């Protein structure tokens, strides 16, 4: 058997696990890896900051469902990964992070660029490893991919000491999986759970499907649509779930939660059977928990047993992969259709009708303007351009919520948002990863001016790799969501929210060797967008929007979902009563 | 309320950190924690006593179970598990009361493991209450130094919830 160095084994193992690209940044202790990489076929994308390496790996993973791979050196390289790792953990995104570590002889001696990566990443990952023996490296990489992808996906970090990278070991390329005794996967639901769920579902008079990221990660879109059709039940998505059901489907309502629609939030408040699929009853969805879906019995399906009963007690918890569970449920629902009496079916159809009426009467709306570009208007135009099948990555803040409200997706894995952690600076590097994963697909990064300022270095990555990504900066010259909360809950005491000295977009882009431009007046917006998307290469478009616009509807933090604010006070605000 | 958790974990670097991390990141204070290898040296058993809110207990067990290195986690708080703790107690005692200390030790079935002209060191095992009783008694004889192991717990035969490796199985697997 051939003897290979640890660095060679690492790259061969990554290739064996199907990695097509590594997003990374070299440094002292990873020099052996980069030396092997010099003439290795594995593609490496040099990012401009390690945090963006993880975000790009996430972008790759969110677009494909495969594990995204990122790499950083010891010390600062590894610590810079932390935010992205937690981001991937919160959103259950499969990422394998490789970090170099100082040689074993120096560990614990405060060596140059030494950090306790293993300890620091413990709470930032699904699982992590410190490899101190080159003979364990190949197996460890195999396990890392397996753990990252299987069950509830998540980030796995492998910290490798420099001496391991230099040491040699036999490498066969074959990989036998040793059993992971502490790692249990409960993919298939038990038959009893399925039967109880079927009974639960037919007993409902006002069913409501609340579907999240678990639909996307298990690839359950088809089954989800069928499920909703079999039940004739309305469906709302979390931010993580957007695209799970095509937005144009008649059973689809919209996003729900803090900035969800009237119909989605009133629907969930009045349903009598809440069906949570691959969701975690996040506080941004539930608002005040004791007033969330107060009349509903809850059926909760999740692959992670720890999610059942975490925030909302489930009347029936089903542990399993969303796709596997929905498959079984759909079979049984089709077989037991007759169970639903005529009267109950009438009640259910009336309920569905009621939800559709609410949706029609209370769409997401805003006051148009001929003087300034309304951010919602920008989103509507981007929705047309995206056409439901472009990949759209966003940052965090107002633009994220408006994009979630106004953009419609026809398929899963098109919408990418740092949803759980809410990391600004996510959108642009995620677009880099998405474009590397899907070169044929249109990739649009919609970001705010605040988050864009955190991502500017990646214009270098985009330019160097000639990635034709379109970056649309929704620029209100302010940290809009912070401003919104200060306006509504802090007596308009606007504190440290002005993003002044924003660079000239065309000059900034030009200095990186890409094209860019700015637009501020509504009548020029169409032309500016048309120009940006006609450009074959990357394009940076800075869109000056109305600075004082707030995202509505809004459920005040800690408030009941049914008490959402529908529109600004100036437009005769009305708080919607629960009943 | 005190929660008693028994864990079968893989004997790997970082396993203790992961388990402890689930508790500490939620702000739970670990009252005691014992860990040692089982008959199968690749596995360890941990017993943890921690102050955990009533609502937090089910979630805590699930979140610990979710760790890749944890084979099984069970909540023994409500069960009639056998609970034992070891203490080493050094009592400094005047010459005229040395004999009395020996009598106390006998009552509690403690062993003398070290003696010096002005002190005895006692080794005692038992329930927490028994150890507390002996310690407060010895304090009336003079200054006391002590170390306690923390609680170890084993489910009773009929309710054995943890798949504890057995001697016979391990003898087979070790060849």
Interface residues (C-beta under 8 A of the other chain):
Chain A: X118 X119 X122 X123 X126 X127 X128 X130 X147 X180 X181 X182 X183 X184 X304 X305 X306 X309 X310
Chain B: X9 X10 X13 X14 X17 X18 X21 X25 X43 X58 X59 X62 X63 X65 X66 X67 X68 X69 X70 X71
